[in-house]
């Protein structure tokens, strides 16, 4: 009888899958930029993370629409009382994706976790020797110094040991960069002398698997038939790369794409007129846009110059031009007010007269020449980098600063900025955890400053280090408030905006839930 019941269940399941396949409609996402690659550990841009997040999964994840952690490739975890180790129990029955270039012979296990994280922390790892790479986010976290060791306890239990307590460490395993690779696939690539292909031909455990990529044009993903979670009702997931926001709007209205990357305020007016076709999801995201100074070369290596450039900017006028709907906030500190530890006492200042006096004190009474790099992609917190640059250029001209505006293609822009070729460049950040450390450590710690281009301040470092090891929530908030005082005094950034994020979609799209950082997760999203 039991075998007969099993046959009925199998037949019913097969019938359901067949029915879903018949009615499945392709889903096209109009993306705002090309991915830099497909290895999640190598990149930290939002556009790349949106792609890799569909393919890869971490040990833990975020509950949809929140910063709350939930099981993913680990079913449970235990944090030591001293916050110096975390032990994970790994999910069984998970298989890596079968693709045209790889067929797994075993299920996911602790070896895959070891392979993924040893690449981040061990320069002598065989794969790192075959494919030397800069893991941006792990490097900025100082991961190699933070992790004392990784212990494979058995095939489905693994322990991370830390050199010092860290009350924020668990959330890292839910972030895009911590997506788990297949050790078996890595070994295959090594044998074939093709280690670099790990960035071009990805293999993960997620709901969608990689099919093809036409550079700067289209990425094709397909539902993973071996996925450990529910089968996807969308069989074909397509990323159509459309850099211009107005083009994305037109494609959405024409039905050429069904979901679009976050839009600017000014683009929403045309969508407001078509509620019969399009709906818009909105969230006040955990994000920030800012201007980052090169702290290695003159004149922005001088604090007085940085302060002068900051207080010369008329943010009120800029916001009227860039955020006409009025639901963006002027950024004052390094993270949004919604995050615990935000220092409410800090304020922005607009004072061109004092800015001129500061320049004179710094030795630039006759003004100075400087390059200002304009963001080449649109972001909710910076919807028009070129316009922002032009408005700032006008403000700086009033204090004798002659700014020339430059920009590059997105990948080239990031590469040149990381090399320190800029004086001032536009950047931004979006958080996932709702914790101040996620904004401060990857961007403003000494670990993130290997070349002298970025911020490294011992007083600031001591405060965020102390906050990271402190379980007392009130004390952590106080430490972060003090750290922001140092940040505001030293001015490594000019904070600009925290914005709402608008994700437009066709009315037949179901199941899409926005994340607090404004990213898009297509698991269980479909068109009815």
MORA-V268774 format. One line per field, one symbol per residue. psi: psi as a letter, one per 30 degrees, with the letter a starting at -180 (. if undefined). A space follows every 50 residues. Layout:
psi = ???
This chain:
psi = eeeeeeeeeeeeeeeeeeeeeefkklkkkjlflkkfagjffflgkeeeee efffellaellkkkglgkklkcfkfllkkkeghglkkkkkklgkklkkaf gkjkfllkafeeeeeefeeefjfgkeefefikljjeeeeffheefekflk kjeafgkkkkklflkjffeefefflefgkklkeeeeeeeeefhhefffff ikjaglfklkelkjkgdkkkllkjfgkfakkkfjejjkjjjjekeeeeee eeefgflfkllkllefffefeffhffeklkkkkjlilkklkkkjgfllfg fkeeeeeeeeffkieeeeeeefiffgglkkkeafllffkkfkjffkllkj ieeeeeeeeeefghfgalklkjkkkflklefifieeeeeeeeeeeeffgg kjkkklllkeeeeeeeeffhfleklkalkklffgkeefeeeffglfffif ffeakjkeeeeeefeeefgjfjeeeeeeeeeeefeeeeefhfljkdkkll kkjkllffkkgkkklfgglkkgkgklk.
